[in-house]
Amino acid sequence: MKYYAGQTENLNRRLLEHNSGKGNYTSKGAPWRMVHCFECASRSEAIHLEKTIKSRGIKRYLQDNNLLK
């Protein structure tokens, strides 16, 4: 299974875009499904969280925080 981390203001639209095959990276993993999402107070907070998750490795971050079912 592939994992993707990103930030957006419209989660439903973003997921539809990824599943429609519009992006180079995301077109190869469709259909995508939501595993977990965070709501941040600001864009800068979201970017910081995204960098934290990606620096740890998305799957490892999810496992370490018991976010995978």
NUTI-188915 format. One record per residue: x, y, z of N, C-alpha, C, O, CB in turn; residue number from 0; chain. Coordinates in Angstrom, 3 decimals, padded with zeros to 6 digits. Glycine has a CB too. Example, Ala and Ser with C-alpha at 12.3 -4.5 7.8 and 13.67 -1.06 7.14 Angstrom:
% NUTI-188915
{nc1:013.190; nc2:-005.690; nc3:007.800; cac1:012.300; cac2:-004.500; cac3:007.800; cc1:013.200; cc2:-003.300; cc3:007.800; oc1:014.236; oc2:-003.319; oc3:008.465; cbc1:011.308; cbc2:-004.473; cbc3:009.046; k:0; c:A} $
{nc1:012.850; nc2:-002.250; nc3:007.080; cac1:013.670; cac2:-001.060; cac3:007.140; cc1:012.900; cc2:000.030; cc3:007.870; oc1:013.409; oc2:001.138; oc3:008.039; cbc1:014.084; cbc2:-000.598; cbc3:005.725; k:1; c:A} $
This chain:
% NUTI-188915
{nc1:000.842; nc2:-001.179; nc3:000.000; cac1:000.000; cac2:000.000; cac3:000.000; cc1:000.886; cc2:001.241; cc3:000.000; oc1:001.881; oc2:001.308; oc3:000.722; cbc1:-000.957; cbc2:-000.001; cbc3:001.218; k:0; c:A} $
{nc1:000.517; nc2:002.212; nc3:-000.809; cac1:001.220; cac2:003.496; cac3:-000.847; cc1:000.499; cc2:004.486; cc3:000.051; oc1:-000.720; oc2:004.427; oc3:000.217; cbc1:001.315; cbc2:004.042; cbc3:-002.299; k:1; c:A} $
{nc1:001.272; nc2:005.394; nc3:000.625; cac1:000.703; cac2:006.446; cac3:001.463; cc1:001.077; cc2:007.798; cc3:000.887; oc1:002.141; oc2:007.965; oc3:000.290; cbc1:001.189; cbc2:006.321; cbc3:002.928; k:2; c:A} $
{nc1:000.193; nc2:008.753; nc3:001.075; cac1:000.395; cac2:010.106; cac3:000.576; cc1:000.047; cc2:011.070; cc3:001.695; oc1:-000.954; oc2:010.884; oc3:002.387; cbc1:-000.464; cbc2:010.384; cbc3:-000.701; k:3; c:A} $
{nc1:000.853; nc2:012.086; nc3:001.876; cac1:000.561; cac2:013.149; cac3:002.845; cc1:000.584; cc2:014.473; cc3:002.111; oc1:001.465; oc2:014.721; oc3:001.287; cbc1:001.586; cbc2:013.148; cbc3:004.033; k:4; c:A} $
{nc1:-000.373; nc2:015.313; nc3:002.407; cac1:-000.445; cac2:016.627; cac3:001.791; cc1:-001.374; cc2:017.513; cc3:002.590; oc1:-001.990; oc2:017.076; oc3:003.561; cbc1:-000.913; cbc2:016.526; cbc3:000.335; k:5; c:A} $
{nc1:-001.467; nc2:018.755; nc3:002.174; cac1:-002.369; cac2:019.677; cac3:002.862; cc1:-003.203; cc2:020.420; cc3:001.839; oc1:-002.749; oc2:020.723; oc3:000.736; cbc1:-001.582; cbc2:020.670; cbc3:003.748; k:6; c:A} $
{nc1:-004.436; nc2:020.708; nc3:002.233; cac1:-005.387; cac2:021.356; cac3:001.331; cc1:-006.452; cc2:022.073; cc3:002.141; oc1:-006.629; oc2:021.792; oc3:003.326; cbc1:-006.033; cbc2:020.328; cbc3:000.376; k:7; c:A} $
{nc1:-007.152; nc2:022.985; nc3:001.514; cac1:-008.286; cac2:023.643; cac3:002.155; cc1:-009.587; cc2:022.903; cc3:001.874; oc1:-010.582; oc2:023.123; oc3:002.564; cbc1:-008.395; cbc2:025.088; cbc3:001.683; k:8; c:A} $
{nc1:-009.593; nc2:022.020; nc3:000.857; cac1:-010.811; cac2:021.294; cac3:000.489; cc1:-010.462; cc2:019.815; cc3:000.311; oc1:-010.038; oc2:019.385; oc3:-000.762; cbc1:-011.451; cbc2:021.884; cbc3:-000.822; k:9; c:A} $
{nc1:-010.648; nc2:019.061; nc3:001.371; cac1:-010.239; cac2:017.659; cac3:001.395; cc1:-011.001; cc2:016.809; cc3:000.376; oc1:-010.396; oc2:015.988; oc3:-000.312; cbc1:-010.438; cbc2:017.089; cbc3:002.784; k:10; c:A} $
{nc1:-012.301; nc2:016.992; nc3:000.271; cac1:-013.092; cac2:016.200; cac3:-000.682; cc1:-012.652; cc2:016.448; cc3:-002.123; oc1:-012.517; oc2:015.508; oc3:-002.906; cbc1:-014.581; cbc2:016.526; cbc3:-000.534; k:11; c:A} $
{nc1:-012.429; nc2:017.708; nc3:-002.468; cac1:-011.982; cac2:018.038; cac3:-003.825; cc1:-010.612; cc2:017.424; cc3:-004.104; oc1:-010.370; oc2:016.883; oc3:-005.182; cbc1:-011.930; cbc2:019.568; cbc3:-004.021; k:12; c:A} $
{nc1:-009.723; nc2:017.516; nc3:-003.119; cac1:-008.363; cac2:016.997; cac3:-003.292; cc1:-008.377; cc2:015.484; cc3:-003.511; oc1:-007.658; oc2:014.975; oc3:-004.371; cbc1:-007.496; cbc2:017.345; cbc3:-002.068; k:13; c:A} $
{nc1:-009.183; nc2:014.771; nc3:-002.745; cac1:-009.271; cac2:013.323; cac3:-002.900; cc1:-009.835; cc2:012.968; cc3:-004.279; oc1:-009.353; oc2:012.035; oc3:-004.922; cbc1:-010.147; cbc2:012.711; cbc3:-001.785; k:14; c:A} $
{nc1:-010.843; nc2:013.697; nc3:-004.733; cac1:-011.385; cac2:013.473; cac3:-006.076; cc1:-010.331; cc2:013.716; cc3:-007.155; oc1:-010.244; oc2:012.964; oc3:-008.125; cbc1:-012.595; cbc2:014.381; cbc3:-006.316; k:15; c:A} $
{nc1:-009.533; nc2:014.766; nc3:-006.983; cac1:-008.464; cac2:015.053; cac3:-007.951; cc1:-007.457; cc2:013.905; cc3:-008.006; oc1:-007.050; oc2:013.480; oc3:-009.087; cbc1:-007.743; cbc2:016.371; cbc3:-007.588; k:16; c:A} $
{nc1:-007.065; nc2:013.413; nc3:-006.850; cac1:-006.094; cac2:012.317; cac3:-006.807; cc1:-006.660; cc2:011.058; cc3:-007.459; oc1:-005.946; oc2:010.359; oc3:-008.177; cbc1:-005.686; cbc2:012.021; cbc3:-005.357; k:17; c:A} $
{nc1:-007.912; nc2:010.772; nc3:-007.220; cac1:-008.525; cac2:009.565; cac3:-007.776; cc1:-008.880; cc2:009.699; cc3:-009.254; oc1:-009.174; oc2:008.701; oc3:-009.912; cbc1:-009.765; cbc2:009.219; cbc3:-006.995; k:18; c:A} $
{nc1:-008.857; nc2:010.920; nc3:-009.782; cac1:-009.149; cac2:011.110; cac3:-011.209; cc1:-007.893; cc2:010.933; cc3:-012.065; oc1:-007.981; oc2:010.920; oc3:-013.293; cbc1:-009.752; cbc2:012.505; cbc3:-011.447; k:19; c:A} $
{nc1:-006.729; nc2:010.797; nc3:-011.433; cac1:-005.493; cac2:010.568; cac3:-012.171; cc1:-004.830; cc2:011.822; cc3:-012.700; oc1:-004.036; oc2:011.740; oc3:-013.636; cbc1:-005.759; cbc2:009.666; cbc3:-013.296; k:20; c:A} $
{nc1:-005.132; nc2:012.991; nc3:-012.126; cac1:-004.582; cac2:014.249; cac3:-012.631; cc1:-003.120; cc2:014.478; cc3:-012.249; oc1:-002.394; oc2:015.153; oc3:-012.979; cbc1:-005.408; cbc2:015.392; cbc3:-012.127; k:21; c:A} $
{nc1:-002.681; nc2:013.931; nc3:-011.127; cac1:-001.309; cac2:014.166; cac3:-010.692; cc1:-000.379; cc2:013.032; cc3:-011.077; oc1:-000.805; oc2:011.878; oc3:-011.139; cbc1:-001.266; cbc2:014.370; cbc3:-009.201; k:22; c:A} $
{nc1:000.883; nc2:013.341; nc3:-011.337; cac1:001.850; cac2:012.307; cac3:-011.724; cc1:002.015; cc2:011.253; cc3:-010.635; oc1:001.934; oc2:010.057; oc3:-010.915; cbc1:003.203; cbc2:012.942; cbc3:-012.038; k:23; c:A} $
{nc1:002.244; nc2:011.681; nc3:-009.406; cac1:002.480; cac2:010.742; cac3:-008.312; cc1:001.190; cc2:010.019; cc3:-007.922; oc1:001.171; oc2:008.797; oc3:-007.774; cbc1:003.065; cbc2:011.476; cbc3:-007.096; k:24; c:A} $
{nc1:000.130; nc2:010.778; nc3:-007.760; cac1:-001.109; cac2:010.191; cac3:-007.237; cc1:-001.855; cc2:009.339; cc3:-008.254; oc1:-002.665; oc2:008.498; oc3:-007.866; cbc1:-002.017; cbc2:011.279; cbc3:-006.751; k:25; c:A} $
{nc1:-001.604; nc2:009.534; nc3:-009.545; cac1:-002.311; cac2:008.735; cac3:-010.551; cc1:-001.916; cc2:007.260; cc3:-010.468; oc1:-002.692; oc2:006.388; oc3:-010.859; cbc1:-002.022; cbc2:009.277; cbc3:-011.959; k:26; c:A} $
{nc1:-000.729; nc2:006.982; nc3:-009.967; cac1:-000.243; cac2:005.602; cac3:-009.892; cc1:-000.811; cc2:004.831; cc3:-008.702; oc1:-000.678; oc2:003.608; oc3:-008.653; cbc1:001.262; cbc2:005.598; cbc3:-009.817; k:27; c:A} $
{nc1:-001.434; nc2:005.506; nc3:-007.750; cac1:-001.927; cac2:004.822; cac3:-006.562; cc1:-003.442; cc2:004.727; cc3:-006.474; oc1:-003.968; oc2:004.192; oc3:-005.499; cbc1:-001.418; cbc2:005.508; cbc3:-005.360; k:28; c:A} $
{nc1:-004.149; nc2:005.236; nc3:-007.473; cac1:-005.605; cac2:005.274; cac3:-007.419; cc1:-006.184; cc2:003.862; cc3:-007.444; oc1:-005.617; oc2:002.981; oc3:-008.091; cbc1:-006.162; cbc2:006.100; cbc3:-008.585; k:29; c:A} $
{nc1:-007.274; nc2:003.634; nc3:-006.770; cac1:-008.037; cac2:004.621; cac3:-006.012; cc1:-007.437; cc2:004.845; cc3:-004.615; oc1:-007.046; oc2:003.904; oc3:-003.926; cbc1:-009.499; cbc2:004.174; cbc3:-005.891; k:30; c:A} $
{nc1:-007.381; nc2:006.106; nc3:-004.232; cac1:-006.888; cac2:006.485; cac3:-002.909; cc1:-008.048; cc2:006.451; cc3:-001.924; oc1:-009.200; oc2:006.681; oc3:-002.291; cbc1:-006.225; cbc2:007.895; cbc3:-002.937; k:31; c:A} $
{nc1:-007.729; nc2:006.163; nc3:-000.682; cac1:-008.740; cac2:006.243; cac3:000.378; cc1:-008.133; cc2:006.976; cc3:001.560; oc1:-006.922; oc2:006.935; oc3:001.774; cbc1:-009.245; cbc2:004.822; cbc3:000.800; k:32; c:A} $
{nc1:-008.976; nc2:007.640; nc3:002.317; cac1:-008.518; cac2:008.427; cac3:003.453; cc1:-008.214; cc2:007.498; cc3:004.626; oc1:-009.059; oc2:006.697; oc3:005.026; cbc1:-009.576; cbc2:009.487; cbc3:003.851; k:33; c:A} $
{nc1:-007.022; nc2:007.606; nc3:005.167; cac1:-006.635; cac2:006.824; cac3:006.346; cc1:-006.801; cc2:007.679; cc3:007.592; oc1:-007.316; oc2:007.219; oc3:008.611; cbc1:-005.170; cbc2:006.312; cbc3:006.225; k:34; c:A} $
{nc1:-006.357; nc2:008.932; nc3:007.499; cac1:-006.467; cac2:009.850; cac3:008.635; cc1:-006.328; cc2:011.279; cc3:008.127; oc1:-005.667; oc2:011.521; oc3:007.117; cbc1:-005.387; cbc2:009.539; cbc3:009.720; k:35; c:A} $
{nc1:-006.937; nc2:012.205; nc3:008.811; cac1:-006.737; cac2:013.619; cac3:008.483; cc1:-006.642; cc2:014.425; cc3:009.769; oc1:-007.201; oc2:014.050; oc3:010.800; cbc1:-007.888; cbc2:014.154; cbc3:007.584; k:36; c:A} $
{nc1:-005.933; nc2:015.526; nc3:009.688; cac1:-005.779; cac2:016.464; cac3:010.796; cc1:-006.343; cc2:017.797; cc3:010.353; oc1:-006.213; oc2:018.174; oc3:009.188; cbc1:-004.284; cbc2:016.600; cbc3:011.238; k:37; c:A} $
{nc1:-006.966; nc2:018.512; nc3:011.270; cac1:-007.410; cac2:019.871; cac3:010.982; cc1:-006.474; cc2:020.817; cc3:011.715; oc1:-006.298; oc2:020.712; oc3:012.928; cbc1:-008.906; cbc2:020.098; cbc3:011.409; k:38; c:A} $
{nc1:-005.878; nc2:021.737; nc3:010.978; cac1:-004.910; cac2:022.671; cac3:011.545; cc1:-005.500; cc2:024.076; cc3:011.584; oc1:-006.375; oc2:024.420; oc3:010.789; cbc1:-003.599; cbc2:022.659; cbc3:010.733; k:39; c:A} $
{nc1:-005.010; nc2:024.875; nc3:012.515; cac1:-005.518; cac2:026.233; cac3:012.688; cc1:-005.018; cc2:027.189; cc3:011.610; oc1:-005.655; oc2:028.209; oc3:011.348; cbc1:-005.128; cbc2:026.757; cbc3:014.047; k:40; c:A} $
{nc1:-003.894; nc2:026.874; nc3:010.986; cac1:-003.332; cac2:027.769; cac3:009.973; cc1:-002.607; cc2:026.967; cc3:008.910; oc1:-002.296; oc2:025.791; oc3:009.098; cbc1:-002.378; cbc2:028.792; cbc3:010.614; k:41; c:A} $
{nc1:-002.347; nc2:027.616; nc3:007.802; cac1:-001.611; cac2:026.970; cac3:006.716; cc1:-000.188; cc2:026.636; cc3:007.150; oc1:000.334; oc2:025.574; oc3:006.809; cbc1:-001.588; cbc2:027.870; cbc3:005.472; k:42; c:A} $
{nc1:000.439; nc2:027.536; nc3:007.897; cac1:001.810; cac2:027.288; cac3:008.349; cc1:001.865; cc2:026.091; cc3:009.293; oc1:002.828; oc2:025.325; oc3:009.268; cbc1:002.381; cbc2:028.534; cbc3:009.044; k:43; c:A} $
{nc1:000.853; nc2:025.929; nc3:010.112; cac1:000.784; cac2:024.753; cac3:010.996; cc1:000.623; cc2:023.470; cc3:010.168; oc1:001.231; oc2:022.446; oc3:010.481; cbc1:-000.396; cbc2:024.895; cbc3:012.005; k:44; c:A} $
{nc1:-000.187; nc2:023.531; nc3:009.127; cac1:-000.400; cac2:022.368; cac3:008.252; cc1:000.885; cc2:021.981; cc3:007.527; oc1:001.211; oc2:020.799; oc3:007.417; cbc1:-001.510; cbc2:022.662; cbc3:007.227; k:45; c:A} $
{nc1:001.606; nc2:022.973; nc3:007.040; cac1:002.870; cac2:022.705; cac3:006.340; cc1:003.883; cc2:022.097; cc3:007.297; oc1:004.603; oc2:021.167; oc3:006.933; cbc1:003.438; cbc2:024.000; cbc3:005.716; k:46; c:A} $
{nc1:003.941; nc2:022.610; nc3:008.504; cac1:004.867; cac2:022.066; cac3:009.510; cc1:004.512; cc2:020.613; cc3:009.823; oc1:005.401; oc2:019.764; oc3:009.891; cbc1:004.833; cbc2:022.919; cbc3:010.808; k:47; c:A} $
{nc1:003.239; nc2:020.321; nc3:010.013; cac1:002.801; cac2:018.960; cac3:010.298; cc1:003.123; cc2:018.035; cc3:009.123; oc1:003.591; oc2:016.915; oc3:009.327; cbc1:001.293; cbc2:018.933; cbc3:010.603; k:48; c:A} $
{nc1:002.878; nc2:018.492; nc3:007.907; cac1:003.182; cac2:017.684; cac3:006.721; cc1:004.674; cc2:017.343; cc3:006.667; oc1:005.035; oc2:016.199; oc3:006.392; cbc1:002.758; cbc2:018.432; cbc3:005.434; k:49; c:A} $
{nc1:005.538; nc2:018.323; nc3:006.925; cac1:006.987; cac2:018.083; cac3:006.923; cc1:007.382; cc2:017.093; cc3:008.020; oc1:008.242; oc2:016.237; oc3:007.808; cbc1:007.750; cbc2:019.409; cbc3:007.109; k:50; c:A} $
{nc1:006.757; nc2:017.212; nc3:009.184; cac1:007.041; cac2:016.291; cac3:010.287; cc1:006.680; cc2:014.864; cc3:009.904; oc1:007.460; oc2:013.938; oc3:010.126; cbc1:006.273; cbc2:016.709; cbc3:011.551; k:51; c:A} $
{nc1:005.502; nc2:014.691; nc3:009.331; cac1:005.035; cac2:013.361; cac3:008.929; cc1:005.950; cc2:012.781; cc3:007.856; oc1:006.351; oc2:011.620; oc3:007.943; cbc1:003.579; cbc2:013.425; cbc3:008.414; k:52; c:A} $
{nc1:006.280; nc2:013.576; nc3:006.852; cac1:007.108; cac2:013.072; cac3:005.751; cc1:008.538; cc2:012.789; cc3:006.194; oc1:009.165; oc2:011.863; oc3:005.679; cbc1:007.116; cbc2:014.069; cbc3:004.602; k:53; c:A} $
{nc1:009.066; nc2:013.563; nc3:007.133; cac1:010.441; cac2:013.328; cac3:007.581; cc1:010.549; cc2:012.020; cc3:008.361; oc1:011.600; oc2:011.379; oc3:008.348; cbc1:010.928; cbc2:014.498; cbc3:008.448; k:54; c:A} $
{nc1:009.499; nc2:011.628; nc3:009.022; cac1:009.483; cac2:010.369; cac3:009.771; cc1:009.185; cc2:009.191; cc3:008.858; oc1:009.564; oc2:008.057; oc3:009.150; cbc1:008.451; cbc2:010.428; cbc3:010.897; k:55; c:A} $
{nc1:008.508; nc2:009.466; nc3:007.756; cac1:007.992; cac2:008.422; cac3:006.883; cc1:006.513; cc2:008.288; cc3:007.204; oc1:006.139; oc2:008.106; oc3:008.362; cbc1:008.761; cbc2:007.052; cbc3:007.074; k:56; c:A} $
{nc1:005.683; nc2:008.376; nc3:006.197; cac1:004.239; cac2:008.437; cac3:006.431; cc1:003.732; cc2:007.201; cc3:007.168; oc1:003.035; oc2:007.324; oc3:008.175; cbc1:003.498; cbc2:008.588; cbc3:005.106; k:57; c:A} $
{nc1:004.068; nc2:006.034; nc3:006.685; cac1:003.575; cac2:004.804; cac3:007.318; cc1:004.088; cc2:004.693; cc3:008.748; oc1:003.327; oc2:004.352; oc3:009.654; cbc1:004.002; cbc2:003.564; cbc3:006.505; k:58; c:A} $
{nc1:005.352; nc2:004.973; nc3:008.956; cac1:005.921; cac2:004.884; cac3:010.304; cc1:005.253; cc2:005.879; cc3:011.245; oc1:004.972; oc2:005.542; oc3:012.395; cbc1:007.437; cbc2:005.133; cbc3:010.266; k:59; c:A} $
{nc1:004.990; nc2:007.107; nc3:010.777; cac1:004.311; cac2:008.113; cac3:011.585; cc1:002.927; cc2:007.612; cc3:011.998; oc1:002.537; oc2:007.724; oc3:013.160; cbc1:004.195; cbc2:009.445; cbc3:010.812; k:60; c:A} $
{nc1:002.199; nc2:007.065; nc3:011.042; cac1:000.856; cac2:006.548; cac3:011.337; cc1:000.914; cc2:005.399; cc3:012.342; oc1:000.102; oc2:005.339; oc3:013.265; cbc1:000.166; cbc2:006.079; cbc3:010.043; k:61; c:A} $
{nc1:001.865; nc2:004.494; nc3:012.166; cac1:002.012; cac2:003.365; cac3:013.089; cc1:002.398; cc2:003.837; cc3:014.481; oc1:001.816; oc2:003.402; oc3:015.474; cbc1:003.056; cbc2:002.379; cbc3:012.565; k:62; c:A} $
{nc1:003.384; nc2:004.731; nc3:014.553; cac1:003.864; cac2:005.216; cac3:015.850; cc1:002.781; cc2:005.934; cc3:016.644; oc1:002.829; oc2:005.967; oc3:017.874; cbc1:005.040; cbc2:006.143; cbc3:015.650; k:63; c:A} $
{nc1:001.816; nc2:006.503; nc3:015.952; cac1:000.737; cac2:007.247; cac3:016.615; cc1:-000.582; cc2:006.480; cc3:016.628; oc1:-001.644; oc2:007.050; oc3:016.876; cbc1:000.536; cbc2:008.587; cbc3:015.928; k:64; c:A} $
{nc1:-000.498; nc2:005.179; nc3:016.358; cac1:-001.679; cac2:004.297; cac3:016.376; cc1:-002.822; cc2:004.839; cc3:015.519; oc1:-003.978; oc2:004.835; oc3:015.941; cbc1:-002.166; cbc2:004.104; cbc3:017.811; k:65; c:A} $
{nc1:-002.493; nc2:005.302; nc3:014.321; cac1:-003.495; cac2:005.873; cac3:013.424; cc1:-003.872; cc2:004.944; cc3:012.284; oc1:-004.723; oc2:005.288; oc3:011.464; cbc1:-002.995; cbc2:007.168; cbc3:012.864; k:66; c:A} $
{nc1:-003.250; nc2:003.769; nc3:012.219; cac1:-003.622; cac2:002.772; cac3:011.212; cc1:-004.576; cc2:001.770; cc3:011.840; oc1:-004.399; oc2:001.361; oc3:012.987; cbc1:-002.364; cbc2:002.051; cbc3:010.637; k:67; c:A} $
{nc1:-005.579; nc2:001.383; nc3:011.084; cac1:-006.560; cac2:000.416; cac3:011.604; cc1:-006.209; cc2:-000.970; cc3:011.157; oc1:-006.913; oc2:-001.923; oc3:011.490; cbc1:-007.979; cbc2:000.766; cbc3:011.151; k:68; c:A} $
